[in-house]
Structures are given as C-alpha cells and as structure tokens.
Amino acid sequence: MSVFSRLAALLLCSAVALPLFASSALAQRPGEAIEIPGGPIVDKEAEENPTPETAYAAFQRGLYVSAFKQATKLAEKGTPSAQTLLALIYQNGIGVPSDQAQAIKWYSAAALAGDPEAQFALGLILARGDGTPKDKAKAKGWFEAAAAQGHIEAHYNLSLLYMEGEVVERDFKRAAQLLGFGAERNHPESLYNLAILYAEGQGVERNLETAAKLMGEAAAQNLDAAEVEYAIMIFRGEGVKQDEALAASWLERAARGGNAVAQSRLAKLYAAGRGVKLDSVSAAFWYLMARQRGLTDPSLEALVSSLTDEERKQVSERASTWQTGFVR
C-alpha cells in the first residue's frame, strides 16, 4: 500500500509528501482523545493485535498515535510494510516528535527486506542528504531496486539522474526509456519530461506531435509547468493546431494555480489582446501577481505605470479578493 504521493516536476530531491489524510477534525495529537461519530475512538483490539492493514487504516483515519503504536509493534517483529509506515511517521513527526535517525533506521530495515516504498524513500533521503551525508550513487541503487518492482516514481527519479549526468554518464536515451514507463501509466511528471525530450529530440527522434500529445496529457492532470508549456505549443502551433484563445485558457488555468510564468505570459496576452480581449486592468493584475513571485518585465511595468486612478482601483479590488487556485 503506497503512502507516498508523486514527486514535483523536475525535482529529484523533493520531500516525501503525506497521503490524503482524514479531515483535520480527526487529526490526533499525543494524549488527545477524539470522538469519531458513529464509531469508537480507537480500536483497542487492533492496538493489542495489530496487522499492517489496521495500522495503515488508523493512519488514514488520522489516528496517528494509534497508528504509531501498531506500526511499532509490527516493525519490531520485522514486518516491512509496518517499518515503512513507522519510518514515515518519524520522518514527518506525525503524532510523535520528528526523528530523522529513526526514520532512516526503519526505512533501511524495510528497504533491505525488499519493500519498494522504503527503497524509494531511502533513495530520496540519500539524494537529498536528509539526516545523512548526501550520496546520489547509493540513492541510484535504491531507486533501481524500487524500479525493479515497478515503482513509478523510482523510474522517474532514475531518469533525472541520467539526464543530470552526475553519478552516471548522461544518457538521454536511457532517461527516455525510464520516463516511458511512467508515461504509459499516466504519471504527469514523466509525461512532461518525456514531452520535453521529444520536443528537443534528445534521446528520441524529434517529434512535435508526440511532444504536444504527451504535454497535453500532463497538463490535463493540473501539472502547472505542463499547462504553461502546452499553452506555448498551442500558441505557436507546434505539434498541434494553432489557437491563441485556447492557449490563453491554458495559461489562465496555470496562472490561477499560482504559476508565475503563466501569470506573466497571460498578462502579456491581455496587454496585446492576443487570444483574449485587450484589457489593461487584467494585464496589470496578472503581472502584479507574477511580480509578487519574483518575475518582472519592463514592458508590463510600464503598463502598470500608465494606468489611470480608476484602473488602479480596479486592480487593487481584484487583488484583494484573489485566492490562488480558487478555480482550476
């Protein structure tokens, strides 16, 4: 049972993310009793005689202290999946103080026993140097072990190592093969990176149609980097029919998700009336959103400076009600 979410695009050393938890109302802190409507607070029988299933069930329900107790009992008896869960709990300080040494201890035990999630997690820790010296060569070994068991994110991270060329010779062909594994399983970051390789002709024969198809599939899963690249391909007609209005809609989707590049590019479209109706207020608004995230543009700065008092008021009112990602 996987307790890890997919990696952020292009980040080899991204942190292991937590799974979808129960409502915060059900989150349990050490020593805190909670009430679950229609059911017991804790399954005492499960704590006395835990199984991996009951430990994970407690974790998913937000009963982290109970999950910790159950996972500890099982981990000490040598149950790999429980060791992985216990490591995750220690790593993120869920219901107990964060303890990276304990996390590494239990991930290592589970990884050596062949648990693919533990192998993957240990690879990430080594790649990042989290609580242990950074060692991408060892990380590669654990990614390979997890990948051999079909772990999608392990394939993805291996592809990044081959593209990076630091601990292995740079090999875009091998990277493309590894990305293909995830792409076939609709893994968004794999789709995105494979699309880039097809667009640039690295490791594969250049094919803009294939690149656009893969990028669109990644964008459809709310990967904002893919939404931006797909919008650019549509705007330019690269591998797909040119459509400025459709390109603008993809940029707005990414912009609403908080992507600064999308916000800046969308601002330029509004300033020029390309794919959208000419609108200085919208152009200024999106540019100011991008500027808050560190992107600046001289032409858009000039546009903001040229706004009338009324237009500035409209931008200010719009910004005051802005919530990143409220529409996706």
Secondary structure, 3 states (H helix, E strand, C coil): CCCCCCCCCCCCCCCCCCCCCCCHHHCCCCCCCCCCCCCCCCCHHHHHCCCHHHHHHHHHCCCHHHHHHHHHHHHHCCCHHHHHHHHHHHHHCCCCCCCHHHHHHHHHHHHHCCCHHHHHHHHHHHHHCCCCCCCHHHHHHHHHHHHCCCCHHHHHHHHHHHHHCCCCCCCHHHHHHHHHHHHHCCCHHHHHHHHHHHHHCCCCCCCHHHHHHHHHHHHCCCCHHHHHHHHHHHHHCCCCCCCHHHHHHHHHHHHHCCCHHHHHHHHHHHHHCCCCCCCHHHHHHHHHHHHHCCCCCHHHHHHHHCCCHHHHHHHHHHHHCCCCCCCC
